[in-house]
C-alpha cells in the first residue's frame, strides 16, 4: 500500500466521522442556541436548563439517525476490508 492510498483512506475516515457526527452536532448547536436566547431573554441562569434539553434532543436525534450511522460505518468498513483483501 502506497502513501497516497493511506492518505486517501485517512481522508475517507475523517469524512465518515464528519458525516456521522454532523446531525448530532447540528442538533446540539440549534438547541443550545435556542436555550441561550431563552436564557438571555428571561435572565434565567440555570446550568441544568442548558444540559438536559441538549442531551434529550441528541438522544432523540441519535435514535432517528442510528440506521444511517450504522450503514455509513458498515460501508466504510467493507471498503477497508476489500482493500485489505486486495493487498494480501
Protein Blocks (a to p, Z undefined) as FASTA:
>chain_A
ZZklmmmmmmmmmmmmmmmmmmmmmmmmmmmmmmmmmmmmnopacfklmmmmmmmmmmmm
mmmmmmmmmmmmmmmmmmmmmmmmmmZZ
